[in-house]
Amino acid sequence: MTTRSSLGLYAVQLDQDLTRLYDAKAESGLIVLGTLPKGPAGAAGVRRGDVIMVVNEIPVFSLADLNSFLEMTRAGTIALITI
């Protein structure tokens, strides 16, 4: 059985409307809409309204970027997230 990597969060690509709604300071990245209870992101302090810009030194502009990272990463691996 293969276990897929997950950060345990819900996020969407940042756009102008979301930037205004959340008063985000970033111009690109993924805005966190929520985290899973007991998930790794929530445990690390990621919260609603945070903007994920980089994961393990890889820029994140879209969900596809984040999913590509997760597909290449073994479950349980620690990831450095820049917000």
Summary of the structure (lengths in Angstrom):
residues: 83
radius of gyration: 12.4
end to end distance: 32.5
largest distance: 42.8
contacts: 211
relative contact order: 0.25
helix: 24%
strand: 23%
